[in-house]
Amino acid sequence: MSEENYLAAGVDKVRLKLVHVAKAEPEAQLERDELEKFPQLLESLRQARDRASAAVYPREFEALNPSPAVAVLSRDDAGKFVELIRRKTGASLYERAVKIAVEGDVFIVAVEYHCG
């Protein structure tokens, strides 16, 4: 789905799904200072890491599919974050998921479509 089609539905908020992955090659490295303007996203990254941690699941289960953490961003903040990802990877989060590294952890990030 294109960004234009997604936003044409009149959304005020954009939901991003985040899943921590143990073994994946990131497409982009993001620094914490780049993400500090998105506090909801930082909190959701922490939640995604916690959900996949060995404290929650034995290590052999970390590669399974934990439920994603969700960051709810304003339309403007989502636009800024999507542009940051586009500059670093050449990909649009409205079109596909992207693997990012933040402080040594790798996450899959994707825009949640309106249907869930």
Secondary structure, 3 states (H helix, E strand, C coil): CCHHHHHHCCCCEEEEEEEEECCCCCCEEECHHHHCCCHHHHHHHHHHHHHCCCCCCCHHHCCCCCCCEEEEEEHHHHHHHHHHHHHHHCCCCCCCCEEEEECCEEEEEEECCCCC
